């Protein structure tokens, strides 16, 4: 087994690298990849850069170039479900693309012909995550995660995404990573720690809580790697 661990930003990957062994850096396709081991399990860690295009590229490279057969995403997200609070851990029960819109042609929001509105994670990885949560005494919440190439700080936009997709959290990479894994038949799991409330104060909250939330997510993912090994 070779597990890809992906984040969008350096802040999401740094807590992972601090705990890995035998790290070697590989520069490829204008990015940095870290081949390493965690408690004997072979991993490749990367941050994709922000957004769907970069995360699609990086996820594809992790699978096709580095030969990873499982992908775990560790990062942060903004909450649009009022029940989700800063620091909460959630996993994507399904993912959608909130800014994919050809509704003018009669299609549902988030859909293109031969595509899917929602993509679902691997059920076995979900069970592993629940097991980790139980062993650590952590409440792991599930939710619909909406992805788009926008940092949402508008209450109006937040409500629109929530109503259209019944979404609980928003971010900028999950659906595109899920799409790659789904197409290539690679099991995946998207974990997010809530770093902001996706409202008018989002930019302030994000800066204040990014580092803490990213560490919570990273620690959880490494526990999953240990169980998978």
JONORTA-V262307 format. One record per residue. N is the residue number from 1. RES is the residue in three letters. OMEGA is omega in radians with two decimals (none if undefined). Layout:
BEGIN
[[N & RES & OMEGA] [N & RES & OMEGA]]
END
This chain:
BEGIN
[[1 & UNK & 3.04] [2 & UNK & -3.00] [3 & UNK & 3.00] [4 & UNK & 3.03] [5 & UNK & -2.99] [6 & UNK & 2.97] [7 & UNK & -3.10] [8 & UNK & -3.01] [9 & UNK & 3.09] [10 & UNK & -3.13] [11 & UNK & 3.13] [12 & UNK & -3.08] [13 & UNK & -3.08] [14 & UNK & 3.11] [15 & UNK & 3.08] [16 & UNK & -3.05] [17 & UNK & -3.13] [18 & UNK & -3.02] [19 & UNK & -3.10] [20 & UNK & 3.10] [21 & UNK & 3.03] [22 & UNK & -3.08] [23 & UNK & 2.98] [24 & UNK & -3.09] [25 & UNK & 3.07] [26 & UNK & 3.07] [27 & UNK & -3.08] [28 & UNK & 3.06] [29 & UNK & 3.07] [30 & UNK & 3.09] [31 & UNK & -3.12] [32 & UNK & 3.11] [33 & UNK & -3.08] [34 & UNK & 3.04] [35 & UNK & -3.04] [36 & UNK & 3.04] [37 & UNK & 3.01] [38 & UNK & -3.11] [39 & UNK & 3.07] [40 & UNK & -3.13] [41 & UNK & -3.14] [42 & UNK & -3.13] [43 & UNK & 2.96] [44 & UNK & -3.05] [45 & UNK & 3.10] [46 & UNK & 2.88] [47 & UNK & -2.93] [48 & UNK & -2.81] [49 & UNK & -2.96] [50 & UNK & 2.99] [51 & UNK & -3.01] [52 & UNK & -3.10] [53 & UNK & -3.12] [54 & UNK & -3.13] [55 & UNK & 3.04] [56 & UNK & 3.13] [57 & UNK & -3.05] [58 & UNK & 3.11] [59 & UNK & 3.12] [60 & UNK & -3.14] [61 & UNK & 3.13] [62 & UNK & -3.11] [63 & UNK & -3.00] [64 & UNK & -3.07] [65 & UNK & -3.08] [66 & UNK & 3.05] [67 & UNK & 3.11] [68 & UNK & -3.09] [69 & UNK & 3.06] [70 & UNK & -3.13] [71 & UNK & 3.06] [72 & UNK & 3.11] [73 & UNK & 3.11] [74 & UNK & -3.14] [75 & UNK & -3.09] [76 & UNK & 3.14] [77 & UNK & 3.03] [78 & UNK & -3.14] [79 & UNK & 2.93] [80 & UNK & 2.95] [81 & UNK & -3.06] [82 & UNK & 3.12] [83 & UNK & 3.13] [84 & UNK & -3.09] [85 & UNK & 3.12] [86 & UNK & -3.11] [87 & UNK & 3.10] [88 & UNK & 3.04] [89 & UNK & 3.07] [90 & UNK & 2.98] [91 & UNK & -3.13] [92 & UNK & 3.05] [93 & UNK & 2.95] [94 & UNK & -3.06] [95 & UNK & 3.10] [96 & UNK & 3.13] [97 & UNK & -2.96] [98 & UNK & -3.13] [99 & UNK & 3.01] [100 & UNK & -2.93] [101 & UNK & 2.93] [102 & UNK & 3.12] [103 & UNK & 3.10] [104 & UNK & 3.13] [105 & UNK & 3.07] [106 & UNK & 3.14] [107 & UNK & 3.07] [108 & UNK & 3.04] [109 & UNK & 3.11] [110 & UNK & -3.05] [111 & UNK & 2.90] [112 & UNK & 3.13] [113 & UNK & -3.09] [114 & UNK & 3.07] [115 & UNK & -3.12] [116 & UNK & 3.02] [117 & UNK & -3.10] [118 & UNK & 3.03] [119 & UNK & -3.00] [120 & UNK & 3.13] [121 & UNK & 3.11] [122 & UNK & -3.06] [123 & UNK & 3.12] [124 & UNK & 3.10] [125 & UNK & 3.06] [126 & UNK & 3.14] [127 & UNK & 3.06] [128 & UNK & 3.13] [129 & UNK & 3.11] [130 & UNK & 3.10] [131 & UNK & 3.09] [132 & UNK & -3.14] [133 & UNK & 3.13] [134 & UNK & -3.11] [135 & UNK & -3.13] [136 & UNK & -3.10] [137 & UNK & -3.11] [138 & UNK & 3.02] [139 & UNK & 3.10] [140 & UNK & -3.11] [141 & UNK & 3.05] [142 & UNK & 3.13] [143 & UNK & 3.05] [144 & UNK & -3.11] [145 & UNK & 3.14] [146 & UNK & -3.08] [147 & UNK & 3.04] [148 & UNK & -3.13] [149 & UNK & 3.11] [150 & UNK & 2.93] [151 & UNK & -2.98] [152 & UNK & 3.07] [153 & UNK & -3.12] [154 & UNK & 3.10] [155 & UNK & 3.14] [156 & UNK & 3.13] [157 & UNK & 3.10] [158 & UNK & -3.12] [159 & UNK & 3.12] [160 & UNK & 3.14] [161 & UNK & 3.13] [162 & UNK & -3.09] [163 & UNK & -3.08] [164 & UNK & -3.01] [165 & UNK & -3.03] [166 & UNK & -3.02] [167 & UNK & 3.13] [168 & UNK & -3.10] [169 & UNK & -3.13] [170 & UNK & 3.11] [171 & UNK & -2.95] [172 & UNK & -3.09] [173 & UNK & -2.91] [174 & UNK & -3.08] [175 & UNK & -3.10] [176 & UNK & 3.05] [177 & UNK & 3.11] [178 & UNK & 3.14] [179 & UNK & 3.12] [180 & UNK & -3.11] [181 & UNK & 3.13] [182 & UNK & -3.12] [183 & UNK & -3.08] [184 & UNK & 3.09] [185 & UNK & 3.10] [186 & UNK & 3.12] [187 & UNK & -3.13] [188 & UNK & 3.12] [189 & UNK & -3.11] [190 & UNK & 3.12] [191 & UNK & 3.13] [192 & UNK & 2.95] [193 & UNK & -3.11] [194 & UNK & -3.10] [195 & UNK & -3.13] [196 & UNK & -3.05] [197 & UNK & 3.05] [198 & UNK & 3.10] [199 & UNK & -3.06] [200 & UNK & 3.13] [201 & UNK & -3.00] [202 & UNK & -3.07] [203 & UNK & 3.11] [204 & UNK & -3.13] [205 & UNK & -3.09] [206 & UNK & 3.13] [207 & UNK & -3.05] [208 & UNK & -2.96] [209 & UNK & -3.11] [210 & UNK & -3.04] [211 & UNK & -3.13] [212 & UNK & -3.11] [213 & UNK & 3.13] [214 & UNK & 3.13] [215 & UNK & 3.11] [216 & UNK & -3.14] [217 & UNK & -3.11] [218 & UNK & 3.14] [219 & UNK & -3.14] [220 & UNK & -3.13] [221 & UNK & 3.11] [222 & UNK & 3.03] [223 & UNK & 3.08] [224 & UNK & 3.12] [225 & UNK & -3.13] [226 & UNK & -3.14] [227 & UNK & 3.13] [228 & UNK & 3.14] [229 & UNK & none]]
END
